Amino acid sequence: MKIFGTAGVRLRFPDELDPILLYRVGLVLGNLGVSGTSHIVYDSRVTSHLVMYGLALGML
């Protein structure tokens, strides 16, 4: 299953991309050992904030 496309995550929420997977992806990104600031960008879709919060929670 291809998760990342050329411009971000390419799965349908919540059918293919659920909050648990988002949290796990955030955990991986948060533990890469890279210091600095991370940016999570989103568009105007209704589910964008849910995706953002799932990733951010995992990255903490």
C-alpha positions in Angstrom: 0.0 0.0 0.0 1.4 3.4 -1.0 0.9 5.9 1.7 2.9 8.9 0.6 2.5 10.7 -2.7 4.5 13.5 -4.3 2.6 16.1 -2.2 1.6 14.3 1.0 -0.4 11.5 2.3 -2.7 9.8 -0.3 -5.3 7.8 1.7 -8.9 8.3 2.4 -9.9 9.2 5.9 -11.2 7.3 7.9 -11.5 4.3 5.6 -7.8 3.8 4.9 -6.2 6.4 7.2 -7.5 6.3 10.7 -6.5 8.1 13.9 -4.3 5.2 15.1 -2.3 5.1 11.9 -1.9 8.9 12.0 -0.7 8.7 15.6 1.9 5.9 14.7 3.2 8.0 11.7 3.6 10.9 14.1 5.5 8.7 16.6 7.9 7.7 13.8 8.4 11.3 12.6 8.8 12.5 16.2 11.5 10.0 16.9 13.7 10.5 13.8 16.3 12.3 15.9 16.1 15.5 13.9 16.0 18.7 16.0 14.2 21.8 15.0 10.7 22.8 14.1 8.2 20.6 12.3 5.4 22.0 10.2 2.1 20.2 9.5 0.2 21.8 6.7 -3.4 21.0 5.7 -6.1 22.1 3.3 -9.7 23.2 3.7 -11.2 19.7 3.8 -13.3 18.9 6.9 -11.1 16.0 8.0 -7.8 18.0 7.7 -7.8 19.1 11.3 -8.4 15.5 12.5 -5.4 14.4 10.4 -3.3 17.3 11.8 -4.1 16.5 15.4 -3.4 12.8 15.0 0.0 13.5 13.6 0.8 16.2 16.1 -0.2 14.0 19.1 2.2 11.3 17.9 5.0 13.8 17.4 4.9 15.1 21.0 
